Amino acid sequence: MAFLERLEADIGGPSGDKTDERVQRRAAVAERRRAHIDESRRSFMRLMSHELRTPLNAIIGFSEIIAHELYGPIEESRYVEHAGFIRDSGLRLLNLVNQIMEIARLESGAADLDIRPEWLDETVQDALADVALAAQQRNVTLQASLPQGRPRVMCDPRALTTLLVKLLDNAILFGPEGGVVRLNVAADARWVTFQVCDEGEGVAAEHLPRLMRPFEQGENALVRHATGAGLGLPTARLLCEAMGGGLTLASLPGQGIVATARLPAAPAKPARV
């Protein structure tokens, strides 16, 4: 019996005191390790953001100087044209870098979001204004439907605007020229729902999960007609999840895609007495 008592004491015994201590120590070590990894990720993203954006901004800036002949006329016009190509390519690459860094921040939980009650109508109008030029270029009509009563949503205002712009941009890009893109917003006591519908070709249901993964699109990469890295919908999904909601897709071939984002509704203001 003495041997069993000593053995129980070594492993924590019936009370489990030592076992609890070991579990707590391991949990504390794991927490410190996670915190260190999270800080390392943030430091890496800050470094990469600076190291990638700084030379790109220089390339874009100097190419604009050449393209606009700010220091004097250039005799050979092809140099000006080529400088314009450099500028445009730099802008596309900078946009891609920004999207990749945004996805990395969201996936690592390093995005700093200020979630608070926000009026729906103001955010929706901001998003529609941001995509107005893209819609005009493809002769797409934007239609928006908002609930009555000016409900509020729990969100980071800038993140919600980005979320809606991503969904609208995707619908404008993959819908037909001269078509209609609809944004329907509904609200109840618990949720605010944003539904973006296009009139495009749509995709089969089994291909929808691919659209939520970065760097993938609904079409074969070799034959697709749209440019882009396929980061719009994945970013929108991550933004939804970071704000306590979610994003789902529905589609049938020939009937377009319906993207539905759902975010928590803001608590109703108490009535004044």
N, C-alpha and C positions, 0 to 999 in steps of 0.2 A: 504493500500500500504506500510505503514511503516513496518508492520509486515512481509510482503513478502520480503522487502528489507533486513531486519535484517536476515531473514531465508536464503536468497541467500548469504549474507555475511558470515554466519556461515558455509555454505557448500561449499563455494568457489565462489558463485555468477556466473553470466554469463561468467565472465572472466576465471573462473576455476583456479585462482591462488592458493587458498588454497588446492584445490583438487590435483593440480600438486605437491604441496609441500608434501602432504601426500603420493602420489604415489612415489615420489622420496625418501622420508624417508623409506617407506616400501621396495623399491628396494634396498636401501643401507643396511638395516637390513638383507634382504634376501641374499645379496652378502656376507656380513660378516659371516652369518651363514654357507653359502656354503664353504667359505674359511676355517672356523673353522672345518667343517666336513671333508674337504679334508685333512687338516693338521692332524686331528685325525686319519684318515685312514692311512696316511703315517707313523705316529708314531706307530700305531698298527702293520703295516706290518714290520717295522724295528724291533720292539720288537719281534714279532713272528718269524721272520727270524732268529734272533740271538738265541732265546730260543729253537727253534727246531733244528737248524743246529749244535749248539755247542755240545749238548750231542750225536747227531748222529755221528759227526766227531770223538768224543772220542770213541764211540763204534766201529766204523770202524777202527780207528787207533790201539786200543789195541787188537782187534781181529786179525788184520794183524800181529802184533808182535807175538801173540800166534801161528797163523797158520804157520808162517815162522820160529818159534822156535828161535827167535833172542837172547833170554837170555839163551839158552841151549836146549838140546834135551828133548823131552817129551816121557816118556816110553810108555804111552798108546796112540796109534795112533788115536783112536777115538776122543780124545780131540782136536787134530789138525784138524781133519775133521769137527768137530762141530764148531770150531772157524772159519773155512772157510764159513760154512753156516751162521754164525752170520754176518760176513763181507759182504757176498753177499746180505743178507736181509737188512742190514744197507744201502748199496749202493742203493738198489731199493727204500727203503723208503726215502732216501735223494733226489733221483731223483724225486720222487712223490712230496715231499715238495717243491722242486724248481719249479716244474711245477705249483703247486697250487699257490705259491706266484707270479709267473709270470702272471697267469691269473688274480689274484686279482689286481695286479698293472695295468694291461691293462684295466680291467673293471672300475677301479676307476679313470682312467686318470692320475695315478701317475707314469707311465713309463717315464723315461727321455730318449727321442730319439733325436739323432742328425741327422736330415734329411738334406741331401746334395746330389749333383750330384755324381753318382758312376758308374764306368765302369761295364758293365754286365758280361763280360767274366771272370773277376777275381772273382766276387762273386759266379758265377755258378761253377767255378772250385773248390772253397773252399767248397761249399755244397756237390759236388760230392765226394770230398775226405773224407768228414766227414761220408758219408754213405757207403763208399766202403767196409768196413769190414762187415757191416750188409748184404750187397748185396752178398758178397762172401760166407757168412755162409749159405745163402739160394740158392746159385748158380743162382742168378739173374743177368742178363745183363743190365747194365745201358747205355742208349743211350741219347745223348744230341744234340740238334740242335739250333744254335745261329744265329741271323740275321747278315748280313754283315754290315761293316762300324763302328763297335764298338760303338753302341749307349749307352747312359747313362740313368740312371733311378734316380728319386728322392727318396731317401730312407735313413734309418739308416743302414749302411753296416752290422753291427752285426745282426740287426733285420731281414734284408733280408736273410742273410745266415741261421738264425734260421727258418725263414718261409719256405725256400726251403727244409731244412733238415726235417722239420715236414712233408711236403707233400711227399717227397721221402721216408722217413721212413714208412709212412702209406701205400704207394703203394708197397713197398718191403714186408711189413708184411702181407698185405691182398691179394697180388698177389700170384700166384702159384710158388712153388719151381721150379727153372729152367726156369722161365719166363723172360719177358722183361719189364723193366720200362722205359718209354720215358719222357724226359723233352724237350719240344719245347718252344722256346722263340721267340716272335715276337714283333716288335716295329713300331709305327708310330709317327706322330708329337705330339700326345697327350698322348698316353698310351704305356706302356710296359706290355706285357701279358706273363705269365708263365703258361704253361699247362703241368700237370703231369698225365700220363696215365698208368694204370696197366692192366693186363690181368686176373684179378680175376673174381670171380663169379658175382660181381656187386650186386646192391640192387634195389628194386622197387623204383620208383620215390617218392612215398608217404613217404618212410622212410628216404630220404636224409636229411630233416631238423633235424632229431635226431642226425645225425653225427656231426652237428655243435654245439650241446649242450654238455657242459662238463659232463664227467662220463658216456657217452652213446656210444655204438658201434652199428654197423649194425646188428649184430647177437644177439640172445637171450643170456643174460648174463650167463645162466646156461649151455649153450652148445657151446659157442664160443670156437674156438681153439686158439685165439690169446690172449696174456697177455697184460696188460696195463690198464690204467684208462680211456682211451678214451678222452685224453686231447690234442692230436696232432692237429686235425682239428680245434677245438675251439680256440686254441692258434694261429694257422695260420690265422684264420678269424680276430681275434682281432688285430694281428700285421698288417694285410692288412689295416684295418680300421684306425689304429693309424697313418699309413703312407699315408693316403689320398686315399686309393684304396678299393678293395673289393675282396671277394672270393666266387665263386660259384661252385656247384657240379652238375655233370650230370652222369647218369648211366642207364643201362638197364640190367636186369638179364641175366647173362651169358656173358656180354660184358665188365666187369670191370667198374672202376670209373674214370672219368676225372675231376680233380680238376683244376680250372682256377683262378689264382690270377692276379689281374690287379693293376698296380701302375702308378702314373703319370710319364710321360717321362720328362727328364731334358731338359731345353731350349737348343737349338742348339747354339754352340759357334759362335760368330760373325766372319765372314771371315776376314782374315788379308788383309790389303790394301798394 
